Amino acid sequence: MSSCAEARQAQTCRAIARYKMVGEGLAASWGLIAVSLSVYHLIIAHMCITLVHLKRAFPFIPPVIGRLRKPVNPKLTRRRFIKGVIASGVAATSTSLWYSATGADRPAGAVERLLSINVNGQVRRVDVAPQETLAHTLRYKLGLTGTKLGCNRGECGACTVVADDVNIYACSTLTHEVKDKAVVTVEGLRAADGTLHPVQAAFVAELSPACGFCTAGQVMSAFALLKNNPRPTREEARQAMSGNLCRCGAYDHYLNGVMRASGQLS
């Protein structure tokens, strides 16, 4: 891929990430407004009911307060009002579950939220928002915190994971895009008995990690490289690892680790 094409691709990823951040902010704002309105209505209803009860208990209250009794439904109680608020919230959030249970066709533009994702060889069921990134799902829904969030705009590579043997930036990939792919994170490389993957062992031997924050992404990029090219040249390794930034400047150590993992450096 030419440098111009790479620049255009990086610019597109950054634009998508910005739109995602704006969408998440708008969604959070509308959610806060909805909650505020519900609380406001609850307070107003509570005040009206309280005034009506005061009028019944103290008939000498001025007529101005007594007028509030007419527009208020005598059957309205705080319990019934709270039940109505809860019922409306449940109805608004259970639409996707209803479509899943009945098998009915979804409305145009609707996105399924309950996904089955193949992560580290296990199929995990998770509730995913339409604009949710894979990094957010892995860290905060599945507890796989080995995937780090650095720039959160597809530039540093700390969030690198592998999907169908291709390394991708999890912070710039929507979870819905990988629902049909096999995702591997750094937690999935270690064997069941705790033995490190050859890439991990080689990085330890070459003292590759310095602060360690970028190491998980470096490991996943090296893993994807050796999966597709078991014996790369040093220049090929350099190109394959170029999407991962190391703020400590330990690039040569990581390249030595790749060479050692491929069996070309003893």
Steps between C-alpha positions, in 0.01 A plus 500: 500500500640846406563771756215708353256212535614439855454869583149500354413186695632649826309824435179301439550303825550824693183651351299189587635507856399867539146426375477213747603726788242763398228232470582358842489849652161575343360166617619565855349852494159378383506227764571758773217723372255206505595410858470865609151529350388180671623628837335838437163337422532281807560804722205691351266205545617453858434869576151486349406188694638651820293818454184300437556300818563824693172642371313194620665507842481877550185645338595851613787517249441796263284427192796560266650169607160338495469565126782254439268218593286515186759429225667223702369148446380376842625152411853628439742400772875515531520123468304498173700790359833329576369177344411693186848653473664159544266337248572765237876453549472123465290536186757733344799273570349159428422549132810315381431210738144474367621474142754234601238293682231517232729476198318792340669717242675801648410853396715657231827622646469302824820335629511181704658564840542152646797354308695175511870580462780245461776629728808288577322184382192554717161626382391782732153653510509874561268800473660741251385849408499586126785754537705294749864435416666163536746642754212612723329160474816306577605711796174599666259224396725191484768604750791449257705797614819386327374703203616851587348834404763758411408762241146361441520622139680221312855638511707346782414128462476425875152353443611260223320165486481233231181417306521209256883520506501873418614755758251786548460803725228413750436867583403574136304181432133461588416181684225428248766478228667195658194302608575240230877489557734323740654763728822435692626728778827485691326293770436226243865439409613334821452123520259342747790396726631857512778457243571822313455521124832499308453868418448588866799290608719657231401853606591415861836357392581812295388738777254655257249650748610821671193663660293216353194700395545434128621142548162328457450671163856421393450134591177476298656664193797262517262206549302596187821549300643158588161338440511614138879512450685259732850618398488870412805711427586776742370759256172310459469486877571872521221574251255267675569655842494861376140547615601462865656798676742457790538816704806350670675452164565125541438424132821305444424282801158416359650423159757275665212326676324437168821358353549275802138378490544409131808294580743730318672631812638279773 
